[in-house]
């Protein structure tokens, strides 16, 4: 006897589940593509008609065909970021550094609970650092330097215990620098430092990267923010005085 029609429909639906995930993530990434100008055709392979984006260049997926990396650093792209990026719930690395991206950082990036690295440095991004980034409890690398960011450093970031590298230098941030959580060991002169187990070692180059080989606890950069007032004095003054 033939199987009931509902059973056949259910089996078909099950086979389509991975594609639904893939199409959702593909739609989000294709929205990003449409928001960018790509003179070198870096994104030529981003075909929205494919089942999922795992075959696209500059995209990495896990074994379940969920997007884990977007690698578009130094790709001569311009345009702006899109809120749909917040739908990539398995994303671990968002690499968009050294382009000409403008506009603001979408608050929806705070939904990327698996994110380890957010690299948006060397662009023309403006606006404030979204407090929603404080929800990224897996974040290790936060590099927003060399943009046009304004406003205070969100206090929500102090709750990210995994944070090891922070660079917000060469922006127009204001207010004071947090002094708790991952910001606890910042020296008073606002340069980049490596906090080792024995001493504070000043790093001479702003381009120095945390490579996982040095025994560093934290790498933090705040210089070239003329309106940034230095470390906050807890209980004595409001950190965002004259900051807008």
C-alpha positions as CSV (number, residue, x, y, z in Angstrom):
1,X,0.0,0.0,0.0
2,X,1.3,3.5,-0.9
3,X,2.5,5.7,2.0
4,X,0.1,8.4,3.1
5,X,0.6,11.7,1.4
6,X,1.4,13.4,4.7
7,X,4.3,11.0,5.4
8,X,5.8,11.8,2.0
9,X,5.4,15.5,2.6
10,X,7.0,15.2,6.0
11,X,10.0,13.3,4.6
12,X,10.5,15.9,1.9
13,X,10.4,18.7,4.5
14,X,13.1,17.0,6.6
15,X,15.4,16.9,3.6
16,X,14.9,20.6,3.0
17,X,15.9,21.7,6.5
18,X,19.7,22.2,5.8
19,X,18.7,24.2,2.7
20,X,16.5,26.5,4.7
21,X,19.4,27.3,6.9
22,X,21.7,27.8,3.9
23,X,19.2,30.0,2.1
24,X,18.7,32.2,5.2
25,X,22.4,32.7,5.6
26,X,22.8,33.1,1.8
27,X,20.1,35.7,1.8
28,X,21.9,37.7,4.6
29,X,25.2,37.5,2.8
30,X,23.7,38.4,-0.6
31,X,22.1,41.5,1.1
32,X,25.6,42.4,2.1
33,X,26.9,41.9,-1.4
34,X,24.2,44.3,-2.8
35,X,25.2,47.0,-0.3
36,X,28.9,46.9,-1.4
37,X,30.7,48.2,-4.5
38,X,33.1,45.5,-5.8
39,X,35.3,46.8,-8.6
40,X,37.6,43.8,-8.5
41,X,34.7,41.2,-8.7
42,X,35.8,39.6,-5.4
43,X,32.1,38.7,-4.8
44,X,31.4,37.3,-8.2
45,X,30.8,33.8,-6.9
46,X,28.1,34.9,-4.5
47,X,25.2,33.4,-6.4
48,X,21.9,33.6,-4.5
49,X,20.5,30.7,-6.6
50,X,22.8,28.1,-5.0
51,X,21.4,25.9,-2.2
52,X,23.8,27.5,0.4
53,X,26.7,29.9,0.4
54,X,29.3,27.4,1.4
55,X,30.7,27.2,-2.2
56,X,31.2,30.9,-2.4
57,X,34.7,32.3,-2.3
58,X,35.7,34.0,0.9
59,X,33.1,32.1,2.9
60,X,33.9,29.2,5.3
61,X,31.3,26.8,6.7
62,X,31.3,24.1,9.3
63,X,30.3,20.4,8.7
64,X,26.6,21.4,9.0
65,X,26.9,23.9,6.2
66,X,26.6,26.9,8.6
67,X,28.7,30.0,7.8
68,X,31.5,30.4,10.3
69,X,33.8,32.9,8.5
70,X,33.5,35.9,6.2
71,X,37.0,36.8,4.9
72,X,36.8,40.0,2.9
73,X,39.8,42.0,4.3
74,X,41.8,44.2,2.0
75,X,39.4,43.5,-0.9
76,X,38.9,47.1,-2.3
77,X,35.2,47.1,-1.2
78,X,33.1,50.1,-0.5
79,X,29.6,50.6,0.8
80,X,28.0,49.8,4.1
81,X,27.3,47.0,6.5
82,X,23.8,45.5,6.8
83,X,21.7,44.5,9.8
84,X,21.1,41.1,8.1
85,X,24.7,40.1,9.2
86,X,23.2,39.5,12.6
87,X,21.4,36.4,11.3
88,X,24.7,34.5,10.8
89,X,24.3,32.8,14.2
90,X,27.3,30.5,13.8
91,X,29.7,33.1,12.5
92,X,33.0,33.2,14.3
93,X,35.1,35.5,12.2
94,X,34.0,38.7,10.5
95,X,36.9,40.1,8.6
96,X,36.2,43.3,6.7
97,X,39.4,45.3,7.5
98,X,41.2,47.6,5.1
99,X,38.4,48.5,2.8
100,X,36.4,51.7,2.3
101,X,33.3,50.7,4.2
102,X,31.2,53.6,5.5
103,X,28.1,54.1,7.5
104,X,27.6,52.7,11.0
105,X,28.1,49.4,12.8
106,X,24.7,47.6,12.9
107,X,23.5,46.9,16.4
108,X,22.4,43.5,15.1
109,X,26.1,42.3,15.2
110,X,25.4,41.8,18.9
111,X,23.4,38.8,17.9
112,X,26.5,36.9,16.7
113,X,26.9,34.9,19.9
114,X,29.6,32.6,18.4
115,X,31.8,35.5,17.2
116,X,35.4,35.3,18.1
117,X,36.9,38.1,15.9
118,X,35.4,41.3,14.7
119,X,37.9,43.1,12.5
120,X,36.6,46.3,10.9
121,X,39.7,48.4,11.2
122,X,41.0,50.7,8.5
123,X,37.7,51.7,7.0
124,X,35.6,54.9,7.1
125,X,33.0,53.6,9.6
126,X,31.3,56.4,11.6
127,X,28.7,56.6,14.4
128,X,29.1,55.0,17.8
129,X,30.3,51.6,19.0
130,X,27.0,49.7,19.7
131,X,26.5,48.7,23.3
132,X,25.0,45.5,21.9
133,X,28.6,44.2,21.2
134,X,28.7,43.6,24.9
135,X,26.5,40.5,24.2
136,X,29.4,38.8,22.3
137,X,30.5,36.6,25.2
138,X,32.9,34.6,22.9
139,X,34.7,37.6,21.5
140,X,38.5,37.6,21.7
141,X,39.5,40.1,19.1
142,X,37.8,43.5,18.7
143,X,39.7,45.8,16.2
144,X,37.9,48.9,15.2
145,X,40.9,51.2,14.9
146,X,41.4,53.7,12.1
147,X,37.8,54.6,11.4
148,X,35.7,57.7,12.2
149,X,33.9,56.4,15.3
150,X,32.6,58.8,17.9
151,X,31.0,58.6,21.3
152,X,32.0,56.7,24.4
153,X,33.5,53.2,24.8
154,X,30.5,51.1,25.8
155,X,30.7,49.9,29.4
156,X,28.9,46.7,28.3
157,X,32.3,45.6,26.9
158,X,33.7,45.0,30.4
159,X,31.5,42.0,30.7
160,X,33.3,40.1,27.9
161,X,35.7,38.0,29.9
162,X,37.2,36.3,26.8
163,X,38.3,39.6,25.3
164,X,42.1,39.7,24.8
165,X,42.7,42.2,22.0
166,X,41.0,45.6,21.8
167,X,42.1,48.3,19.4
168,X,40.0,51.5,19.0
169,X,42.9,53.8,18.3
170,X,42.8,56.6,15.7
171,X,39.1,57.4,16.0
172,X,37.2,60.3,17.6
173,X,36.0,58.6,20.8
174,X,35.4,60.6,23.9
175,X,34.7,60.1,27.6
176,X,37.0,57.8,29.6
177,X,38.4,54.3,29.3
178,X,36.9,51.5,31.3
179,X,39.1,50.1,34.1
180,X,37.4,46.8,34.9
181,X,37.1,43.4,33.2
182,X,39.4,43.0,30.2
183,X,40.4,46.7,30.6
184,X,41.7,46.3,34.1
185,X,45.5,46.5,33.3
186,X,45.5,49.5,31.0
187,X,48.5,51.9,31.7
188,X,47.7,55.6,32.1
189,X,49.3,56.8,28.9
190,X,46.7,55.2,26.6
191,X,49.2,53.4,24.3
192,X,49.0,49.8,23.2
193,X,50.5,47.5,25.8
194,X,51.0,43.8,26.3
195,X,50.1,42.7,29.8
196,X,52.4,39.8,30.6
197,X,52.6,37.7,33.8
198,X,55.5,39.9,35.1
199,X,55.4,43.4,33.6
200,X,53.8,45.8,31.2
201,X,55.7,45.7,27.9
202,X,55.0,48.7,25.6
203,X,54.6,47.6,21.9
204,X,56.4,50.0,19.6
205,X,54.2,49.3,16.5
206,X,50.5,50.0,16.3
207,X,50.2,47.2,13.8
208,X,51.3,44.6,16.2
209,X,49.0,41.6,16.3
210,X,48.2,39.0,19.0
211,X,49.5,35.8,17.4
212,X,48.8,33.4,20.2
213,X,52.5,32.7,20.8
214,X,53.3,35.5,23.3
215,X,52.3,35.0,26.9
216,X,50.0,38.1,26.9
217,X,46.8,38.7,28.8
218,X,45.6,41.7,26.9
219,X,46.5,43.9,24.0
220,X,44.7,47.3,24.0
221,X,45.0,50.4,21.9
222,X,43.4,53.8,22.5
223,X,45.8,56.4,21.2
224,X,44.9,59.1,18.6
225,X,41.5,59.8,20.2
226,X,42.0,63.5,21.1
227,X,38.8,63.7,23.1
228,X,39.4,60.5,25.1
229,X,40.1,61.6,28.7
230,X,42.0,58.5,30.1
231,X,40.9,55.9,32.6
232,X,37.7,56.4,34.5
233,X,37.8,57.1,38.3
234,X,35.2,54.7,39.6
235,X,32.8,56.4,42.0
236,X,34.3,59.8,41.6
237,X,33.3,61.1,38.1
238,X,30.9,60.2,35.3
239,X,32.8,58.5,32.6
240,X,30.9,60.2,29.7
241,X,31.4,63.9,30.9
242,X,31.4,66.1,27.8
243,X,31.0,63.1,25.6
244,X,28.6,63.0,22.7
